[in-house]
């Protein structure tokens, strides 16, 4: 027997648990143990959200809210972005640092952009990127803050109010909250027109 959790697509909040497919709201299928834990009260639906995964094979998944420090899993939540020279993955969030024209820009590969545009959940979300000394997350150099819709609905979002001194440094690392499956940091060391 199939078991479902229906949810509000915009907020991710669980609206009901059922063993009958109901297409009036989006739903995901769950295993019997998860379903029984919710029905019995062992776990509380208020502690969970159904969120887009950013993965091609799984559109939504059940995730525990980070409601307190004791529940915060830094290894799952904070991600050091890999520095690369090119990206050959069609499911990625790309952070581009141009050290010559001293800019930060952000883009989504077409696969991830199409996936995210299918749901309104991320449209109004704010996102932070943390720039630190290279390989040392304890020395914060800059924090970049923007709304995800800027990246979702543009080919490339170029930040206009960043710390240009930090943007010009090649010896930096980039960290961010891990929402999507793949993140890449590309450093451009030649002049690029915006």
C-alpha positions as CSV (number, residue, x, y, z in Angstrom):
1,X,0.0,0.0,0.0
2,X,1.3,3.4,-1.0
3,X,1.6,6.1,1.8
4,X,1.7,9.9,1.0
5,X,2.5,13.2,2.6
6,X,0.8,16.1,1.0
7,X,2.4,19.6,1.4
8,X,2.1,23.2,0.5
9,X,4.4,23.8,-2.4
10,X,5.3,27.4,-1.6
11,X,6.1,26.9,2.2
12,X,7.0,23.2,2.3
13,X,4.7,22.6,5.3
14,X,3.0,19.3,5.6
15,X,-0.7,19.5,5.2
16,X,-1.8,15.9,5.6
17,X,-0.8,12.2,5.7
18,X,-2.8,9.8,3.7
19,X,-2.9,6.3,2.2
20,X,-5.0,7.6,-0.7
21,X,-3.4,9.6,-3.5
22,X,-4.7,13.1,-3.5
23,X,-3.6,15.5,-6.3
24,X,-5.2,18.6,-4.8
25,X,-1.8,19.5,-3.3
26,X,1.7,18.2,-4.2
27,X,2.7,15.0,-2.4
28,X,5.6,12.6,-1.9
29,X,5.4,8.9,-1.2
30,X,7.0,7.8,2.1
31,X,7.9,4.5,3.7
32,X,5.7,2.8,6.3
33,X,8.0,3.5,9.2
34,X,8.0,7.3,8.5
35,X,4.3,7.3,8.1
36,X,3.7,5.4,11.3
37,X,6.1,7.6,13.2
38,X,4.0,10.7,12.2
39,X,0.6,9.1,12.8
40,X,1.6,7.7,16.2
41,X,3.1,11.1,17.3
42,X,6.6,9.7,17.7
43,X,7.7,12.5,15.3
44,X,5.9,15.8,14.8
45,X,5.0,17.1,11.4
46,X,5.7,20.6,12.6
47,X,9.4,19.7,12.8
48,X,9.6,18.7,9.1
49,X,9.3,20.4,5.7
50,X,9.1,18.9,2.2
51,X,11.7,20.8,0.2
52,X,12.9,20.7,-3.4
53,X,16.2,18.8,-3.6
54,X,17.9,20.3,-6.6
55,X,18.5,16.7,-7.7
56,X,17.4,15.4,-11.1
57,X,16.1,12.0,-9.8
58,X,14.3,13.2,-6.7
59,X,12.2,16.4,-6.9
60,X,11.2,16.7,-3.2
61,X,12.3,15.2,0.0
62,X,11.3,15.2,3.7
63,X,13.8,17.3,5.7
64,X,14.1,18.1,9.4
65,X,13.9,21.8,10.3
66,X,17.0,23.2,12.0
67,X,14.9,24.3,15.0
68,X,17.8,24.5,17.5
69,X,21.6,24.3,17.8
70,X,21.4,20.7,19.0
71,X,19.7,19.7,15.7
72,X,22.0,21.6,13.5
73,X,24.3,19.3,11.5
74,X,27.2,21.4,10.3
75,X,28.6,18.7,8.0
76,X,25.3,18.5,6.1
77,X,24.4,22.2,6.2
78,X,27.6,24.1,5.6
79,X,29.5,23.4,2.4
80,X,33.0,24.3,1.2
81,X,32.7,25.1,-2.4
82,X,35.1,23.3,-4.7
83,X,37.3,25.6,-6.8
84,X,37.4,24.4,-10.5
85,X,38.3,25.8,-13.9
86,X,35.2,24.6,-15.7
87,X,31.9,22.8,-15.0
88,X,30.6,19.8,-16.9
89,X,27.7,19.0,-14.6
90,X,24.2,20.2,-15.7
91,X,22.9,20.3,-12.1
92,X,25.0,22.9,-10.4
93,X,25.1,26.3,-8.7
94,X,28.2,28.2,-10.0
95,X,30.0,31.0,-8.1
96,X,32.2,33.1,-10.5
97,X,34.9,35.3,-9.0
98,X,36.7,37.6,-11.5
99,X,39.8,38.8,-9.7
100,X,40.6,41.4,-12.4
101,X,37.3,43.3,-12.6
102,X,36.7,42.5,-8.9
103,X,33.2,41.0,-9.2
104,X,31.3,38.1,-7.9
105,X,28.6,36.6,-10.1
106,X,26.3,33.6,-9.8
107,X,24.6,31.3,-12.2
108,X,22.7,28.0,-12.4
109,X,23.2,25.4,-15.0
110,X,20.2,24.9,-17.2
111,X,19.2,21.6,-15.6
112,X,19.1,23.1,-12.1
113,X,17.5,26.3,-13.2
114,X,14.7,24.4,-14.9
115,X,14.2,22.2,-11.9
116,X,14.0,25.2,-9.5
117,X,11.6,27.1,-11.7
118,X,9.1,24.3,-11.5
119,X,8.4,25.2,-7.8
120,X,7.8,28.5,-6.2
121,X,9.6,27.4,-3.0
122,X,13.0,29.0,-3.6
123,X,11.7,32.2,-5.4
124,X,11.6,34.3,-2.3
125,X,14.4,32.7,-0.3
126,X,17.5,34.7,0.7
127,X,20.9,33.2,0.4
128,X,24.3,33.9,2.0
129,X,27.7,33.1,0.6
130,X,30.7,33.3,2.9
131,X,34.2,34.3,1.6
132,X,37.0,33.3,3.9
133,X,40.8,33.1,3.9
134,X,41.9,30.1,1.8
135,X,41.3,26.9,3.6
136,X,40.4,28.7,6.8
137,X,36.7,29.1,7.5
138,X,37.5,30.9,10.8
139,X,38.7,34.1,9.0
140,X,35.7,35.6,7.4
141,X,36.5,38.2,4.7
142,X,33.1,39.0,3.3
143,X,29.5,37.9,3.3
144,X,27.4,38.0,0.1
145,X,23.7,38.2,0.6
146,X,21.1,38.0,-2.2
147,X,17.7,36.6,-3.1
148,X,17.7,33.4,-5.1
149,X,15.2,34.7,-7.7
150,X,18.1,36.9,-9.0
151,X,19.9,33.7,-10.0
152,X,16.8,31.6,-11.0
153,X,15.4,34.1,-13.5
154,X,18.7,35.5,-15.1
155,X,21.4,33.8,-17.1
156,X,24.0,35.3,-14.7
157,X,23.5,37.5,-11.7
158,X,26.4,39.9,-11.2
159,X,26.6,41.3,-7.7
160,X,26.9,45.1,-7.7
161,X,27.6,45.9,-4.0
162,X,30.5,43.6,-3.0
163,X,33.8,44.2,-1.3
164,X,36.0,44.7,-4.4
165,X,39.2,44.2,-2.3
166,X,38.1,40.7,-1.3
167,X,36.8,40.0,-4.9
168,X,40.3,40.7,-6.2
169,X,42.0,38.1,-3.9
170,X,42.8,34.7,-5.4
171,X,43.7,33.1,-2.1
172,X,40.1,32.7,-0.8
173,X,37.7,29.9,-0.1
174,X,33.9,30.0,-0.5
175,X,31.4,28.5,1.9
176,X,27.6,28.4,1.8
177,X,24.6,26.6,3.2
178,X,24.1,23.4,1.3
179,X,20.8,23.5,-0.4
180,X,21.7,22.0,-3.8
181,X,23.6,19.0,-4.7
182,X,26.6,20.6,-6.6
183,X,28.4,23.9,-6.1
184,X,31.5,25.1,-7.9
185,X,33.7,28.2,-7.5
186,X,35.4,29.4,-10.7
187,X,38.1,32.1,-10.5
188,X,38.5,34.1,-13.6
189,X,41.9,35.9,-13.8
190,X,41.3,37.8,-17.0
191,X,39.1,40.8,-17.9
192,X,35.5,39.8,-18.7
193,X,32.8,42.1,-19.9
194,X,29.7,42.1,-17.8
